[in-house]
Amino acid sequence: MVEKSAAAAQSAPSRPPVKTGKMESVTERIHRIYDAIARRAYELFEQEGRADGNDVRHWLQAEKEFLQPLSFNLEETAGELVVRAEVPGFNANELEVNVEPRRVIITGKRESKKETKEGESQSTEEHSEEIMRTLDLPCEVDAGKVSATLKEGVLSIMLPKAEAKAPAISETKAA
């Protein structure tokens, strides 16, 4: 039996789950994150003495604390769209790709836990990172044929274009 090295296993592409249609769990996740950001923005507002005029700054600061930025690139060919998103540190089971005919939603969450023990004292540090990005697509895609791979921190989503529907021809003629 041949053993693979850890480096070879890390560089092999893996497949995050791709889901089609509107997913209720995505909506719930968006609401949960929105509520958490709103609560944190309000905390920042209160910390600064409830001074008006800083609501956008407070919101952006709170958003930055909850969501990791997600850089992406969208390429279009004759038959498909390809989205490449940088998701360093995430593995396939921490990511989810939801596809609708004109939209892609990329979400991910990873949690880490670090325990340290010094003498009789023990401490636990928990850390959570989330990403979420909604991309509106320039054309309809065939959501049932979408595939995604993750390799070396780059999520590649191949979105075959939907076949163009011929416009209905009216049988009536203008006089």
Summary of the structure (lengths in Angstrom):
residues: 175
radius of gyration: 22.1
end to end distance: 80.0
largest distance: 95.3
contacts: 421
relative contact order: 0.20
helix: 27%
strand: 39%
